[in-house]
Amino acid sequence: MRVLAISLVLLLLPACRAEAPQACEAIRFEDQPFTVCHFAANDPGLALFHTGADAAPFADFDRLAEAVSADGGELVFAMNAGMYHEDRRPVGLYVENGAKTMHLVTRAGPGNFGMLPNGVFWVDADGASHVTETLAYEALAPDARFATQSGPMLVIHGTLHPEFNPDGTSRKRRNGVGLSKDGKTLWFAISDGAVNFHTFARLFRDRLNTPQALYLDGVVSRLYAPELGRDDGGVSMGPIVAIVRTPAHASR
């Protein structure tokens, strides 16, 4: 049985003794509403979560927040982090605290996940974040601490995915992740209305200035951002990406 990684994540965190600047904000891009959140790409509180101590998927933000709180931490941000099967198993590669539970999928397939090129959002052994196209990730074969595979890629080396159409009629709520050109800033975004892939990808490339960006999911997209009063409800989730903090009082 896989061991819950929350305690280890908290051990690696410095205590937060000063109020952090706001990480999330509501914005408009091309007259469409979005919420975007940014963090340092090497933020020590960044982690992926899927399964709780009871061996059941966390499935929603409140259950994860309760588990983090029980271990003396605070959940300050969370977002669904990739596609999953009906039983909430990840569709593609999934690595949590160094333990791989699903393997990399390199073949084309149905749905958004199989719209190649797809990609991997991952954190290396030194704590740095990356957004990498799937075949490039396979060639690297990195020792990832955390990794979740999804698709399609939104932006690849500054270029939009070749299958995206500016007049695309598939308009849905969407969420994704992108990395700044200097590799220092990680951006998460969720559309607060229905948008097509082309618009969502241009948000990352043209507004957030991320030459590498990955789509995480569509209709089930959800955000946990207590600083904005957001704790989105909805269907049960699979993988979750989160930022965990250790409150100052927890270290005393």
N, C-alpha and C positions, 0 to 999 in steps of 0.2 A: 504494500500500500504506500502511496506517495505521502510524504510528510508535508504538512502545511508549512509554507515558507514565511508567514508573516513575522514570526519571532525573529528569524534571521535578518529579514529586511530592517526591522526596528533596531537590531543591534548595530547595524552599519550606519545608522543615522545620527548626525549631531543633533543635540537638543535645539529647538527653535526658541530663542529667547527674545527675539524682536519680531514685531508684526511684519510679515512679508508683504511686498507690494502686490496689488491685485494681478492675478495671472489671467483671468478670463474677462472677456468683454463682448457685448453685443455690437455688431457692426453691420453696415450695409455695403454690398458689392454689386454694382450694376443694378441697383434698386431692389436687390434681393436680401432678405435678412439672414444673417449667420451669427453664430457664437464661436469665438476663437479663444484658445487658451495657449499660452506659451510658457515653456520651462527650459531651464538649462539642459542641454542634451546629455550632460553627465550628472543630472540630478540624482543624488543617492537614494531618494525616496521612490524612484521610478521602478515599477514592477508589473508583472503580469500575474493574474490570478484566475484560477478556474475551479478548483475543487477544495472544499472545506475540510475540516478535521473529521467530519462525519462521512467523508468519501462521496458526498453529494455536491454537484456543482453549486457555486454560490448563487447563480441565476439572477440575482438582482442586487442593486447597490446597497440597500439597507442591510442585507445579510452580511455583505462584505464589511460594511462600516461597523457593524456590531462585533465582528470577529477582530477587526483591527483595534477597536476600542478595548476589547477584552484583553488584548496583549499590550495595552498602555500606549497605543498610537492614535493617530487621527487621520481619517481619510479626507484629503482636501480636494481631490479631483479623481474622477473615474469616467471611463467611456467604454462601450462595447468594443472589442478589439479583434474582430475577424469573424468569418462565417463558420457555421457549425451545423452538424446534422440534427435530426429531430431529437436525438437523445442528448444533445448539447456537446457532443464530442467535436473538437475542431476539425474542419474539413482538410486542412493542410498542416504543414509543419507547426508544431507547438512545443516550446521548451520553457519550462518554469523552474527557475533556480537551478539551472544546469541539467535538469531531468527532462529528456525528450520523451513525449508520450504519443506524438504523431509525427510521421515522416514527411519530408519534402515531396510535393507533387509537381512534376515538371511537364506533364502532358497537358495538351489542350482539353477542354471539356465543356459541358453545358453551363449556362448561367454566367454571372459576372466573374466568379472565381476563375473559371476556365478561359476567360478572354485574355489571351496572351498578348503582350507580356504581363504577367502578374508579379508579385514581389513579396518581400519579407521585411517586416519591421523587427529589429533585433537590438539587443544590448550586449556588448562584448564583455569579456572577463574583467576589463578595467572600468566598466560602468559607462562607456560611451555609447550613444545611440546611433543607429544606422537605418537607412531605408534603401534596400538593395533589390534590383530585379532578380527574379528567381534563379535563372541560369548563372548569373554572376555570383549569387550566393552559393550555389552548388560548387562553382569553381573555387571559391574562397575556402569552402568547408571550414568555417570559423568555429571556434570554441565559444558558442553563445551562452550567455547566462540566462537570457530570456529571448524568445523569438515567437512570432506569430506570422503565418503566411496568409495572404489575402489577395484579392484582385478585383479589378485590374489595377495596374500601376496608373496613377493619374498623370504624373510628370516624370519623364525619364531624361536625365541630363538636360533639363530645361525645355524639353519638347513634350507636347501633349501626346497622350496615347494615340496611335494612328487610327484607331477605330472610332474615335469620338467625332461626332457631327455637331456643328454649332446649332443646327436646327433640329437636333434630336428630339423626338416626341416623348421619350420615356422620362418622365419627370417624377422624382421621388425625394423624400427626405434622405440625406446622405451624410456619412461622417468619414473622416480620414485623418492621416497624419503626414506631415512633411518635415524635412530637415533643411535648415538654412545652408547657403553655399559654403560658409565657413565652418559648418559642422558644429556650431556652438548652441544653436537654438532649435528646439523641437516645437512644432506647431501642431495642435489638434484643432479640427474644425468640424462643426455640425451645421447643416442647413436648417433654418427654422421655418422653411417652406419647401415646396417641391421644386427641384432644379434638375436639369439634365447633367450628364457627365461632363460635357464640354464647359459649362459654366462653373461647375464645381472644381474642375481641374484648373481653370484660369484663376480662380480665387487663390489657389496655392501658388501658381506660377507668377501671377501679375500683382497680387495684393500682398501675399505673405512672403514672396520672394524665396520660395523653396524649389530648387531645381530637381529635387527628388521628393515625390509624394505618392502615397499609397491609399487606395480606397479600402475602407474597413467594412462598411456594410450600408444597407439601404433602409428599407422600411422599419427595421427594428432599431435604428440608430437612437441612442440615448446618451444623456449627459448627466453627470453628478458634479455640480459646482456650487457648494454651499455658500460661497461668497456672493453668488448671484441668486441665491434662493432656488437653485435648480436641483431637483432630485427626480428625474424623469421616470415615470412608470411605464409599463408595457409588458410585452411577452418576455418569458424567461430567456436569459442570455447564456452564451457560451463563454469564451475568453473575455476577460476584462483587463484593460490597462488602467493603472492607478498611480497616484502620487500619495505617499504616506509620510506623515510627519510625526516626530516625537515631541509632544508638548513639553515646555520647560519643566512643568511640575512633575512630569513622569521621571525626570532624571535626578530628582532631589531625594 
